[in-house]
Amino acid sequence: MKITKTLLALNVTLLITGTAFAAAPSETLASGVKIVHEVDGNGPQPKASDTVRVHYRGTLADGKEFDSSFKRGTPATFPLNRVVPCWTEGMQKIKVGGKATLTCPPATAYGDRGAGGVVPPNATLTFEVELLGIEK
């Protein structure tokens, strides 16, 4: 009986606080890019013309990692208007300090050409990204 009351109280508390199985907020852009916001940042959002500093991990649909700044131990810095469209679009929706997962349809990634023998043609890619800063 005591366990039942404890579980009931826990369930009510979780429901009231909104922490019970709350899904991370997500959005799907017109291009098909899906963004799942894991951690909301509190800084500014970059523009397409900005250069950003990020940590990221890229995987194929089967989970195979093809690139990771985390593994290299050094964040990457690049202009958003010089990367695949998925990054240009998706990173503009994340605030500095934020973490998100981008799911990139082939047309917004490397399309039918693939990339460097590592990303096959027509691959859907997933990137775990952390926006560390906007370079000036």
N, CA, C and O atoms as CSV, one atom per row, in Angstrom:
chain,resi,resn,atom,element,x,y,z
A,1,MET,N,N,0.823,-1.190,0.000
A,1,MET,CA,C,0.000,0.000,0.000
A,1,MET,C,C,0.869,1.256,0.000
A,1,MET,O,O,0.592,2.222,-0.711
A,2,LYS,N,N,1.931,1.221,0.819
A,2,LYS,CA,C,2.812,2.381,0.917
A,2,LYS,C,C,3.508,2.644,-0.428
A,2,LYS,O,O,3.669,3.797,-0.828
A,3,ILE,N,N,3.919,1.573,-1.121
A,3,ILE,CA,C,4.578,1.716,-2.428
A,3,ILE,C,C,3.604,2.309,-3.440
A,3,ILE,O,O,3.988,3.167,-4.234
A,4,THR,N,N,2.357,1.865,-3.422
A,4,THR,CA,C,1.351,2.383,-4.347
A,4,THR,C,C,1.143,3.876,-4.147
A,4,THR,O,O,1.071,4.626,-5.121
A,5,LYS,N,N,1.044,4.319,-2.894
A,5,LYS,CA,C,0.872,5.747,-2.610
A,5,LYS,C,C,2.090,6.545,-3.062
A,5,LYS,O,O,1.960,7.648,-3.593
A,6,THR,N,N,3.271,5.979,-2.848
A,6,THR,CA,C,4.500,6.659,-3.261
A,6,THR,C,C,4.547,6.805,-4.776
A,6,THR,O,O,4.882,7.874,-5.286
A,7,LEU,N,N,4.213,5.741,-5.497
A,7,LEU,CA,C,4.197,5.796,-6.962
A,7,LEU,C,C,3.148,6.777,-7.465
A,7,LEU,O,O,3.397,7.515,-8.418
A,8,LEU,N,N,1.983,6.790,-6.836
A,8,LEU,CA,C,0.937,7.725,-7.225
A,8,LEU,C,C,1.408,9.162,-7.011
A,8,LEU,O,O,1.213,10.014,-7.879
A,9,ALA,N,N,2.018,9.433,-5.876
A,9,ALA,CA,C,2.520,10.783,-5.591
A,9,ALA,C,C,3.593,11.184,-6.597
A,9,ALA,O,O,3.624,12.331,-7.042
A,10,LEU,N,N,4.469,10.254,-6.959
A,10,LEU,CA,C,5.519,10.536,-7.936
A,10,LEU,C,C,4.914,10.850,-9.300
A,10,LEU,O,O,5.333,11.801,-9.960
A,11,ASN,N,N,3.940,10.064,-9.725
A,11,ASN,CA,C,3.288,10.306,-11.015
A,11,ASN,C,C,2.596,11.662,-11.051
A,11,ASN,O,O,2.698,12.381,-12.045
A,12,VAL,N,N,1.901,12.014,-9.993
A,12,VAL,CA,C,1.220,13.310,-9.928
A,12,VAL,C,C,2.245,14.435,-9.982
A,12,VAL,O,O,2.049,15.421,-10.693
A,13,THR,N,N,3.336,14.294,-9.236
A,13,THR,CA,C,4.392,15.316,-9.239
A,13,THR,C,C,4.973,15.487,-10.636
A,13,THR,O,O,5.157,16.614,-11.095
A,14,LEU,N,N,5.260,14.390,-11.309
A,14,LEU,CA,C,5.818,14.457,-12.658
A,14,LEU,C,C,4.842,15.103,-13.634
A,14,LEU,O,O,5.249,15.886,-14.492
A,15,LEU,N,N,3.579,14.784,-13.511
A,15,LEU,CA,C,2.580,15.378,-14.405
A,15,LEU,C,C,2.441,16.877,-14.164
A,15,LEU,O,O,2.323,17.654,-15.111
A,16,ILE,N,N,2.454,17.275,-12.913
A,16,ILE,CA,C,2.313,18.694,-12.582
A,16,ILE,C,C,3.520,19.487,-13.057
A,16,ILE,O,O,3.371,20.589,-13.584
A,17,THR,N,N,4.709,18.937,-12.873
A,17,THR,CA,C,5.923,19.666,-13.259
A,17,THR,C,C,6.222,19.550,-14.744
A,17,THR,O,O,7.072,20.272,-15.264
A,18,GLY,N,N,5.537,18.655,-15.425
A,18,GLY,CA,C,5.745,18.514,-16.861
A,18,GLY,C,C,7.025,17.783,-17.218
A,18,GLY,O,O,7.493,17.880,-18.353
A,19,THR,N,N,7.599,17.056,-16.275
A,19,THR,CA,C,8.848,16.359,-16.560
A,19,THR,C,C,8.641,14.894,-16.905
A,19,THR,O,O,9.608,14.188,-17.194
A,20,ALA,N,N,7.435,14.437,-16.881
A,20,ALA,CA,C,7.191,13.037,-17.174
A,20,ALA,C,C,7.213,12.795,-18.677
A,20,ALA,O,O,6.289,13.180,-19.393
A,21,PHE,N,N,8.250,12.169,-19.134
A,21,PHE,CA,C,8.361,11.752,-20.524
A,21,PHE,C,C,8.139,12.892,-21.509
A,21,PHE,O,O,7.561,12.690,-22.577
A,22,ALA,N,N,8.588,14.069,-21.158
A,22,ALA,CA,C,8.435,15.221,-22.047
A,22,ALA,C,C,9.385,15.073,-23.228
A,22,ALA,O,O,10.591,14.903,-23.053
A,23,ALA,N,N,8.831,15.139,-24.420
A,23,ALA,CA,C,9.654,15.043,-25.622
A,23,ALA,C,C,10.351,16.373,-25.856
A,23,ALA,O,O,9.815,17.438,-25.553
A,24,ALA,N,N,11.552,16.287,-26.396
A,24,ALA,CA,C,12.278,17.511,-26.736
A,24,ALA,C,C,11.508,18.230,-27.837
A,24,ALA,O,O,10.969,17.582,-28.734
A,25,PRO,N,N,11.448,19.559,-27.784
A,25,PRO,CA,C,10.746,20.294,-28.832
A,25,PRO,C,C,11.430,20.085,-30.178
A,25,PRO,O,O,12.657,20.048,-30.269
A,26,SER,N,N,10.622,19.951,-31.209
A,26,SER,CA,C,11.186,19.737,-32.541
A,26,SER,C,C,10.423,20.557,-33.566
A,26,SER,O,O,9.301,21.006,-33.332
A,27,GLU,N,N,11.065,20.733,-34.699
A,27,GLU,CA,C,10.424,21.423,-35.817
A,27,GLU,C,C,10.953,20.824,-37.111
A,27,GLU,O,O,12.089,20.355,-37.177
A,28,THR,N,N,10.113,20.847,-38.132
A,28,THR,CA,C,10.518,20.391,-39.454
A,28,THR,C,C,10.393,21.567,-40.402
A,28,THR,O,O,9.330,22.177,-40.523
A,29,LEU,N,N,11.494,21.876,-41.074
A,29,LEU,CA,C,11.532,23.010,-41.996
A,29,LEU,C,C,10.934,22.622,-43.344
A,29,LEU,O,O,10.761,21.435,-43.625
A,30,ALA,N,N,10.621,23.593,-44.167
A,30,ALA,CA,C,10.011,23.347,-45.479
A,30,ALA,C,C,10.864,22.412,-46.335
A,30,ALA,O,O,10.331,21.659,-47.149
A,31,SER,N,N,12.168,22.455,-46.158
A,31,SER,CA,C,13.090,21.612,-46.931
A,31,SER,C,C,13.082,20.162,-46.472
A,31,SER,O,O,13.645,19.296,-47.142
A,32,GLY,N,N,12.445,19.888,-45.331
A,32,GLY,CA,C,12.435,18.542,-44.771
A,32,GLY,C,C,13.446,18.342,-43.661
A,32,GLY,O,O,13.456,17.290,-43.023
A,33,VAL,N,N,14.298,19.329,-43.416
A,33,VAL,CA,C,15.260,19.250,-42.313
A,33,VAL,C,C,14.482,19.218,-41.001
A,33,VAL,O,O,13.618,20.060,-40.758
A,34,LYS,N,N,14.803,18.229,-40.157
A,34,LYS,CA,C,14.146,18.127,-38.852
A,34,LYS,C,C,15.147,18.539,-37.779
A,34,LYS,O,O,16.304,18.120,-37.797
A,35,ILE,N,N,14.684,19.364,-36.850
A,35,ILE,CA,C,15.521,19.846,-35.755
A,35,ILE,C,C,14.865,19.440,-34.442
A,35,ILE,O,O,13.721,19.804,-34.171
A,36,VAL,N,N,15.592,18.690,-33.636
A,36,VAL,CA,C,15.134,18.354,-32.291
A,36,VAL,C,C,16.023,19.135,-31.332
A,36,VAL,O,O,17.229,18.900,-31.255
A,37,HIS,N,N,15.421,20.055,-30.611
A,37,HIS,CA,C,16.154,20.911,-29.680
A,37,HIS,C,C,16.348,20.160,-28.365
A,37,HIS,O,O,15.402,19.982,-27.597
A,38,GLU,N,N,17.574,19.724,-28.113
A,38,GLU,CA,C,17.885,18.961,-26.899
A,38,GLU,C,C,18.105,19.894,-25.707
A,38,GLU,O,O,17.611,19.633,-24.611
A,39,VAL,N,N,18.848,20.981,-25.926
A,39,VAL,CA,C,19.124,21.982,-24.891
A,39,VAL,C,C,18.933,23.346,-25.527
A,39,VAL,O,O,19.541,23.643,-26.556
A,40,ASP,N,N,18.096,24.174,-24.926
A,40,ASP,CA,C,17.909,25.531,-25.444
A,40,ASP,C,C,19.094,26.397,-25.051
A,40,ASP,O,O,19.528,26.396,-23.899
A,41,GLY,N,N,19.605,27.128,-26.015
A,41,GLY,CA,C,20.664,28.084,-25.721
A,41,GLY,C,C,20.062,29.379,-25.211
A,41,GLY,O,O,18.846,29.567,-25.252
A,42,ASN,N,N,20.916,30.270,-24.731
A,42,ASN,CA,C,20.415,31.556,-24.250
A,42,ASN,C,C,21.090,32.721,-24.966
A,42,ASN,O,O,20.925,33.876,-24.574
A,43,GLY,N,N,21.844,32.418,-26.009
A,43,GLY,CA,C,22.518,33.467,-26.772
A,43,GLY,C,C,21.781,33.769,-28.062
A,43,GLY,O,O,20.649,33.327,-28.259
A,44,PRO,N,N,22.427,34.523,-28.938
A,44,PRO,CA,C,21.807,34.874,-30.218
A,44,PRO,C,C,21.771,33.691,-31.185
A,44,PRO,O,O,22.495,32.711,-31.013
A,45,GLN,N,N,20.924,33.800,-32.194
A,45,GLN,CA,C,20.868,32.818,-33.271
A,45,GLN,C,C,21.684,33.361,-34.442
A,45,GLN,O,O,21.600,34.548,-34.758
A,46,PRO,N,N,22.472,32.499,-35.086
A,46,PRO,CA,C,23.272,32.973,-36.214
A,46,PRO,C,C,22.420,33.233,-37.450
A,46,PRO,O,O,21.318,32.704,-37.593
A,47,LYS,N,N,22.957,34.057,-38.331
A,47,LYS,CA,C,22.363,34.298,-39.645
A,47,LYS,C,C,23.150,33.480,-40.662
A,47,LYS,O,O,24.250,33.014,-40.366
A,48,ALA,N,N,22.598,33.304,-41.845
A,48,ALA,CA,C,23.253,32.507,-42.885
A,48,ALA,C,C,24.627,33.052,-43.246
A,48,ALA,O,O,25.490,32.298,-43.695
A,49,SER,N,N,24.838,34.331,-43.060
A,49,SER,CA,C,26.117,34.957,-43.407
A,49,SER,C,C,27.148,34.891,-42.275
A,49,SER,O,O,28.284,35.330,-42.451
A,50,ASP,N,N,26.761,34.346,-41.113
A,50,ASP,CA,C,27.666,34.289,-39.962
A,50,ASP,C,C,28.618,33.092,-40.034
A,50,ASP,O,O,28.351,32.099,-40.710
A,51,THR,N,N,29.721,33.219,-39.325
A,51,THR,CA,C,30.650,32.110,-39.113
A,51,THR,C,C,30.400,31.599,-37.702
A,51,THR,O,O,30.350,32.375,-36.748
A,52,VAL,N,N,30.244,30.281,-37.581
A,52,VAL,CA,C,29.902,29.688,-36.289
A,52,VAL,C,C,31.019,28.776,-35.789
A,52,VAL,O,O,31.817,28.255,-36.568
A,53,ARG,N,N,31.054,28.599,-34.474
A,53,ARG,CA,C,31.955,27.644,-33.826
A,53,ARG,C,C,31.063,26.574,-33.204
A,53,ARG,O,O,30.195,26.875,-32.385
A,54,VAL,N,N,31.284,25.329,-33.599
A,54,VAL,CA,C,30.410,24.232,-33.181
A,54,VAL,C,C,31.207,22.982,-32.828
A,54,VAL,O,O,32.337,22.784,-33.274
A,55,HIS,N,N,30.580,22.161,-32.022
A,55,HIS,CA,C,30.998,20.772,-31.860
A,55,HIS,C,C,29.896,19.963,-32.526
A,55,HIS,O,O,28.721,20.319,-32.435
A,56,TYR,N,N,30.267,18.878,-33.194
A,56,TYR,CA,C,29.256,18.077,-33.880
A,56,TYR,C,C,29.705,16.636,-34.035
A,56,TYR,O,O,30.888,16.306,-33.937
A,57,ARG,N,N,28.715,15.793,-34.279
A,57,ARG,CA,C,28.931,14.382,-34.588
A,57,ARG,C,C,27.978,14.037,-35.715
A,57,ARG,O,O,26.768,14.227,-35.585
A,58,GLY,N,N,28.509,13.529,-36.825
A,58,GLY,CA,C,27.685,13.157,-37.972
A,58,GLY,C,C,27.586,11.657,-38.113
A,58,GLY,O,O,28.591,10.949,-38.048
A,59,THR,N,N,26.353,11.164,-38.311
A,59,THR,CA,C,26.148,9.728,-38.488
A,59,THR,C,C,25.254,9.460,-39.690
A,59,THR,O,O,24.451,10.298,-40.100
A,60,LEU,N,N,25.422,8.260,-40.239
A,60,LEU,CA,C,24.553,7.778,-41.309
A,60,LEU,C,C,23.301,7.175,-40.678
A,60,LEU,O,O,23.210,7.052,-39.456
A,61,ALA,N,N,22.339,6.801,-41.522
A,61,ALA,CA,C,21.075,6.246,-41.023
A,61,ALA,C,C,21.282,4.974,-40.202
A,61,ALA,O,O,20.482,4.674,-39.316
A,62,ASP,N,N,22.353,4.221,-40.489
A,62,ASP,CA,C,22.620,2.989,-39.738
A,62,ASP,C,C,23.377,3.244,-38.433
A,62,ASP,O,O,23.730,2.304,-37.721
A,63,GLY,N,N,23.625,4.529,-38.122
A,63,GLY,CA,C,24.313,4.880,-36.888
A,63,GLY,C,C,25.823,4.986,-37.022
A,63,GLY,O,O,26.498,5.380,-36.071
A,64,LYS,N,N,26.367,4.642,-38.186
A,64,LYS,CA,C,27.818,4.713,-38.390
A,64,LYS,C,C,28.275,6.170,-38.403
A,64,LYS,O,O,27.776,6.986,-39.177
A,65,GLU,N,N,29.231,6.476,-37.536
A,65,GLU,CA,C,29.772,7.829,-37.458
A,65,GLU,C,C,30.726,8.067,-38.628
A,65,GLU,O,O,31.593,7.240,-38.909
A,66,PHE,N,N,30.557,9.211,-39.309
A,66,PHE,CA,C,31.462,9.535,-40.409
A,66,PHE,C,C,32.317,10.759,-40.121
A,66,PHE,O,O,33.289,11.008,-40.834
A,67,ASP,N,N,31.981,11.526,-39.098
A,67,ASP,CA,C,32.779,12.699,-38.743
A,67,ASP,C,C,32.407,13.147,-37.334
A,67,ASP,O,O,31.257,13.019,-36.913
A,68,SER,N,N,33.401,13.677,-36.605
A,68,SER,CA,C,33.123,14.152,-35.249
A,68,SER,C,C,34.192,15.129,-34.783
A,68,SER,O,O,35.370,14.781,-34.701
A,69,SER,N,N,33.779,16.341,-34.481
A,69,SER,CA,C,34.703,17.301,-33.874
A,69,SER,C,C,34.969,16.912,-32.421
A,69,SER,O,O,36.023,17.230,-31.871
A,70,PHE,N,N,34.014,16.224,-31.805
A,70,PHE,CA,C,34.201,15.762,-30.431
A,70,PHE,C,C,35.407,14.824,-30.361
A,70,PHE,O,O,36.245,14.940,-29.466
A,71,LYS,N,N,35.484,13.882,-31.326
A,71,LYS,CA,C,36.606,12.935,-31.347
A,71,LYS,C,C,37.931,13.642,-31.587
A,71,LYS,O,O,38.956,13.251,-31.028
A,72,ARG,N,N,37.917,14.667,-32.402
A,72,ARG,CA,C,39.144,15.420,-32.670
A,72,ARG,C,C,39.530,16.291,-31.477
A,72,ARG,O,O,40.685,16.696,-31.345
A,73,GLY,N,N,38.560,16.577,-30.612
A,73,GLY,CA,C,38.829,17.386,-29.429
A,73,GLY,C,C,38.920,18.876,-29.701
A,73,GLY,O,O,39.360,19.643,-28.845
A,74,THR,N,N,38.503,19.288,-30.895
A,74,THR,CA,C,38.566,20.699,-31.275
A,74,THR,C,C,37.280,21.088,-31.987
A,74,THR,O,O,36.882,20.420,-32.942
A,75,PRO,N,N,36.624,22.150,-31.547
A,75,PRO,CA,C,35.424,22.600,-32.261
A,75,PRO,C,C,35.765,23.015,-33.694
A,75,PRO,O,O,36.899,23.388,-33.995
A,76,ALA,N,N,34.779,22.944,-34.550
A,76,ALA,CA,C,34.929,23.385,-35.940
A,76,ALA,C,C,34.405,24.811,-36.065
A,76,ALA,O,O,33.466,25.201,-35.372
A,77,THR,N,N,35.014,25.575,-36.946
A,77,THR,CA,C,34.572,26.941,-37.232
A,77,THR,C,C,34.391,27.056,-38.735
A,77,THR,O,O,35.299,26.731,-39.500
A,78,PHE,N,N,33.212,27.522,-39.165
A,78,PHE,CA,C,32.967,27.665,-40.599
A,78,PHE,C,C,31.838,28.644,-40.870
A,78,PHE,O,O,30.969,28.848,-40.022
A,79,PRO,N,N,31.847,29.256,-42.061
A,79,PRO,CA,C,30.747,30.142,-42.451
A,79,PRO,C,C,29.524,29.301,-42.829
A,79,PRO,O,O,29.642,28.318,-43.560
A,80,LEU,N,N,28.366,29.689,-42.331
A,80,LEU,CA,C,27.147,28.925,-42.610
A,80,LEU,C,C,26.762,28.923,-44.082
A,80,LEU,O,O,26.047,28.028,-44.532
A,81,ASN,N,N,27.225,29.911,-44.834
A,81,ASN,CA,C,26.869,29.939,-46.257
A,81,ASN,C,C,27.843,29.127,-47.114
A,81,ASN,O,O,27.816,29.223,-48.341
A,82,ARG,N,N,28.701,28.330,-46.475
A,82,ARG,CA,C,29.663,27.493,-47.205
A,82,ARG,C,C,29.558,26.019,-46.821
A,82,ARG,O,O,30.501,25.253,-47.021
A,83,VAL,N,N,28.425,25.630,-46.277
A,83,VAL,CA,C,28.219,24.241,-45.865
A,83,VAL,C,C,26.954,23.706,-46.529
A,83,VAL,O,O,26.275,24.428,-47.260
A,84,VAL,N,N,26.641,22.436,-46.272
A,84,VAL,CA,C,25.435,21.848,-46.862
A,84,VAL,C,C,24.199,22.621,-46.390
A,84,VAL,O,O,24.190,23.149,-45.279
A,85,PRO,N,N,23.168,22.689,-47.220
A,85,PRO,CA,C,21.960,23.454,-46.868
A,85,PRO,C,C,21.352,23.071,-45.517
A,85,PRO,O,O,20.817,23.931,-44.818
A,86,CYS,N,N,21.428,21.810,-45.148
A,86,CYS,CA,C,20.886,21.375,-43.855
A,86,CYS,C,C,21.501,22.174,-42.713
A,86,CYS,O,O,20.800,22.599,-41.795
A,87,TRP,N,N,22.801,22.372,-42.772
A,87,TRP,CA,C,23.490,23.140,-41.737
A,87,TRP,C,C,23.135,24.618,-41.823
A,87,TRP,O,O,22.878,25.257,-40.803
A,88,THR,N,N,23.119,25.159,-43.028
A,88,THR,CA,C,22.795,26.582,-43.197
A,88,THR,C,C,21.423,26.877,-42.607
A,88,THR,O,O,21.251,27.859,-41.884
A,89,GLU,N,N,20.449,26.031,-42.915
A,89,GLU,CA,C,19.079,26.231,-42.427
A,89,GLU,C,C,18.946,25.904,-40.942
A,89,GLU,O,O,18.413,26.695,-40.164
A,90,GLY,N,N,19.433,24.737,-40.566
A,90,GLY,CA,C,19.232,24.245,-39.207
A,90,GLY,C,C,19.934,25.056,-38.140
A,90,GLY,O,O,19.362,25.315,-37.081
A,91,MET,N,N,21.168,25.460,-38.401
A,91,MET,CA,C,21.927,26.190,-37.383
A,91,MET,C,C,21.326,27.558,-37.082
A,91,MET,O,O,21.518,28.094,-35.990
A,92,GLN,N,N,20.601,28.125,-38.044
A,92,GLN,CA,C,19.957,29.423,-37.813
A,92,GLN,C,C,18.803,29.327,-36.817
A,92,GLN,O,O,18.315,30.349,-36.334
A,93,LYS,N,N,18.366,28.116,-36.510
A,93,LYS,CA,C,17.257,27.897,-35.580
A,93,LYS,C,C,17.731,27.585,-34.162
A,93,LYS,O,O,16.916,27.368,-33.265
A,94,ILE,N,N,19.058,27.564,-33.960
A,94,ILE,CA,C,19.635,27.205,-32.670
A,94,ILE,C,C,20.308,28.436,-32.065
A,94,ILE,O,O,21.004,29.172,-32.765
A,95,LYS,N,N,20.105,28.657,-30.784
A,95,LYS,CA,C,20.759,29.772,-30.092
A,95,LYS,C,C,22.117,29.324,-29.558
A,95,LYS,O,O,22.321,28.145,-29.266
A,96,VAL,N,N,23.040,30.269,-29.432
A,96,VAL,CA,C,24.346,29.968,-28.851
A,96,VAL,C,C,24.138,29.324,-27.479
A,96,VAL,O,O,23.354,29.807,-26.661
A,97,GLY,N,N,24.849,28.237,-27.251
A,97,GLY,CA,C,24.691,27.467,-26.020
A,97,GLY,C,C,23.730,26.306,-26.187
A,97,GLY,O,O,23.621,25.452,-25.307
A,98,GLY,N,N,23.033,26.273,-27.315
A,98,GLY,CA,C,22.056,25.225,-27.561
A,98,GLY,C,C,22.664,23.963,-28.138
A,98,GLY,O,O,23.732,23.982,-28.751
A,99,LYS,N,N,21.951,22.862,-27.923
A,99,LYS,CA,C,22.314,21.569,-28.495
A,99,LYS,C,C,21.086,21.044,-29.212
A,99,LYS,O,O,19.966,21.156,-28.715
A,100,ALA,N,N,21.308,20.467,-30.390
A,100,ALA,CA,C,20.186,19.958,-31.170
A,100,ALA,C,C,20.644,18.790,-32.032
A,100,ALA,O,O,21.838,18.563,-32.226
A,101,THR,N,N,19.670,18.063,-32.537
A,101,THR,CA,C,19.928,17.013,-33.509
A,101,THR,C,C,19.274,17.431,-34.814
A,101,THR,O,O,18.075,17.708,-34.860
A,102,LEU,N,N,20.077,17.473,-35.877
A,102,LEU,CA,C,19.581,17.797,-37.214
A,102,LEU,C,C,19.475,16.507,-38.015
A,102,LEU,O,O,20.436,15.742,-38.091
A,103,THR,N,N,18.315,16.262,-38.610
A,103,THR,CA,C,18.164,15.149,-39.539
A,103,THR,C,C,18.039,15.758,-40.922
A,103,THR,O,O,17.132,16.543,-41.195
A,104,CYS,N,N,18.971,15.378,-41.790
A,104,CYS,CA,C,19.126,16.021,-43.094
A,104,CYS,C,C,18.732,15.083,-44.224
A,104,CYS,O,O,19.429,14.098,-44.470
A,105,PRO,N,N,17.629,15.364,-44.921
A,105,PRO,CA,C,17.300,14.586,-46.107
A,105,PRO,C,C,18.427,14.732,-47.137
A,105,PRO,O,O,19.140,15.736,-47.125
A,106,PRO,N,N,18.596,13.754,-48.020
A,106,PRO,CA,C,19.689,13.802,-48.998
A,106,PRO,C,C,19.783,15.111,-49.776
A,106,PRO,O,O,20.885,15.607,-50.011
A,107,ALA,N,N,18.657,15.673,-50.177
A,107,ALA,CA,C,18.678,16.905,-50.981
A,107,ALA,C,C,19.258,18.087,-50.216
A,107,ALA,O,O,19.683,19.066,-50.829
A,108,THR,N,N,19.284,18.013,-48.884
A,108,THR,CA,C,19.845,19.101,-48.074
A,108,THR,C,C,21.232,18.753,-47.544
A,108,THR,O,O,21.839,19.524,-46.800
A,109,ALA,N,N,21.725,17.574,-47.939
A,109,ALA,CA,C,23.054,17.131,-47.502
A,109,ALA,C,C,23.951,17.019,-48.743
A,109,ALA,O,O,24.263,18.027,-49.376
A,110,TYR,N,N,24.359,15.803,-49.085
A,110,TYR,CA,C,25.270,15.633,-50.220
A,110,TYR,C,C,24.590,15.061,-51.459
A,110,TYR,O,O,25.251,14.785,-52.460
A,111,GLY,N,N,23.267,14.882,-51.393
A,111,GLY,CA,C,22.490,14.469,-52.556
A,111,GLY,C,C,22.982,13.192,-53.203
A,111,GLY,O,O,23.457,12.276,-52.531
A,112,ASP,N,N,22.858,13.145,-54.534
A,112,ASP,CA,C,23.200,11.918,-55.260
A,112,ASP,C,C,24.700,11.758,-55.501
A,112,ASP,O,O,25.126,10.758,-56.080
A,113,ARG,N,N,25.503,12.727,-55.065
A,113,ARG,CA,C,26.954,12.607,-55.262
A,113,ARG,C,C,27.664,11.991,-54.054
A,113,ARG,O,O,28.774,11.477,-54.193
A,114,GLY,N,N,27.044,12.034,-52.876
A,114,GLY,CA,C,27.724,11.548,-51.681
A,114,GLY,C,C,28.890,12.459,-51.339
A,114,GLY,O,O,28.985,13.575,-51.850
A,115,ALA,N,N,29.782,11.978,-50.470
A,115,ALA,CA,C,30.930,12.804,-50.073
A,115,ALA,C,C,32.134,11.946,-49.712
A,115,ALA,O,O,32.093,11.136,-48.787
A,116,GLY,N,N,33.189,12.147,-50.460
A,116,GLY,CA,C,34.493,11.582,-50.134
A,116,GLY,C,C,34.555,10.095,-49.857
A,116,GLY,O,O,35.423,9.650,-49.107
A,117,GLY,N,N,33.667,9.322,-50.436
A,117,GLY,CA,C,33.686,7.892,-50.187
A,117,GLY,C,C,33.242,7.515,-48.778
A,117,GLY,O,O,33.234,6.336,-48.424
A,118,VAL,N,N,32.878,8.500,-47.982
A,118,VAL,CA,C,32.457,8.250,-46.600
A,118,VAL,C,C,30.942,8.322,-46.474
A,118,VAL,O,O,30.331,7.533,-45.754
A,119,VAL,N,N,30.343,9.273,-47.179
A,119,VAL,CA,C,28.888,9.427,-47.196
A,119,VAL,C,C,28.400,8.927,-48.546
A,119,VAL,O,O,28.746,9.503,-49.578
A,120,PRO,N,N,27.599,7.862,-48.559
A,120,PRO,CA,C,27.117,7.333,-49.837
A,120,PRO,C,C,26.100,8.266,-50.494
A,120,PRO,O,O,25.524,9.125,-49.826
A,121,PRO,N,N,25.878,8.101,-51.794
A,121,PRO,CA,C,24.863,8.906,-52.478
A,121,PRO,C,C,23.489,8.723,-51.826
A,121,PRO,O,O,23.162,7.650,-51.320
A,122,ASN,N,N,22.705,9.783,-51.850
A,122,ASN,CA,C,21.322,9.784,-51.360
A,122,ASN,C,C,21.181,9.358,-49.898
A,122,ASN,O,O,20.208,8.704,-49.522
A,123,ALA,N,N,22.157,9.734,-49.091
A,123,ALA,CA,C,22.136,9.369,-47.671
A,123,ALA,C,C,21.422,10.432,-46.839
A,123,ALA,O,O,21.643,11.631,-47.009
A,124,THR,N,N,20.565,9.965,-45.939
A,124,THR,CA,C,19.996,10.831,-44.911
A,124,THR,C,C,21.013,10.877,-43.779
A,124,THR,O,O,21.468,9.837,-43.304
A,125,LEU,N,N,21.367,12.078,-43.350
A,125,LEU,CA,C,22.395,12.247,-42.328
A,125,LEU,C,C,21.800,12.807,-41.041
A,125,LEU,O,O,20.808,13.535,-41.063
A,126,THR,N,N,22.418,12.458,-39.935
A,126,THR,CA,C,22.034,12.999,-38.636
A,126,THR,C,C,23.259,13.657,-38.018
A,126,THR,O,O,24.346,13.080,-37.997
A,127,PHE,N,N,23.067,14.865,-37.520
A,127,PHE,CA,C,24.141,15.590,-36.850
A,127,PHE,C,C,23.695,15.978,-35.451
A,127,PHE,O,O,22.650,16.604,-35.274
A,128,GLU,N,N,24.490,15.604,-34.461
A,128,GLU,CA,C,24.316,16.121,-33.108
A,128,GLU,C,C,25.195,17.359,-33.054
A,128,GLU,O,O,26.406,17.266,-33.252
A,129,VAL,N,N,24.609,18.506,-32.790
A,129,VAL,CA,C,25.358,19.761,-32.845
A,129,VAL,C,C,25.239,20.541,-31.537
A,129,VAL,O,O,24.220,20.494,-30.848
A,130,GLU,N,N,26.303,21.249,-31.226
A,130,GLU,CA,C,26.322,22.158,-30.084
A,130,GLU,C,C,26.876,23.483,-30.592
A,130,GLU,O,O,28.032,23.559,-31.007
A,131,LEU,N,N,26.055,24.520,-30.559
A,131,LEU,CA,C,26.475,25.838,-31.044
A,131,LEU,C,C,27.223,26.557,-29.924
A,131,LEU,O,O,26.627,26.994,-28.939
A,132,LEU,N,N,28.534,26.670,-30.093
A,132,LEU,CA,C,29.394,27.259,-29.065
A,132,LEU,C,C,29.511,28.767,-29.183
A,132,LEU,O,O,29.665,29.463,-28.179
A,133,GLY,N,N,29.436,29.281,-30.419
A,133,GLY,CA,C,29.573,30.719,-30.572
A,133,GLY,C,C,29.416,31.175,-32.003
A,133,GLY,O,O,29.423,30.373,-32.937
A,134,ILE,N,N,29.275,32.475,-32.158
A,134,ILE,CA,C,29.231,33.127,-33.463
A,134,ILE,C,C,30.478,33.998,-33.532
A,134,ILE,O,O,30.690,34.863,-32.682
A,135,GLU,N,N,31.296,33.763,-34.544
A,135,GLU,CA,C,32.547,34.507,-34.699
A,135,GLU,C,C,32.266,35.841,-35.370
A,135,GLU,O,O,31.408,35.928,-36.248
A,136,LYS,N,N,32.971,36.863,-34.968
A,136,LYS,CA,C,32.796,38.194,-35.574
A,136,LYS,C,C,34.027,38.567,-36.355
A,136,LYS,O,O,34.082,39.648,-36.942
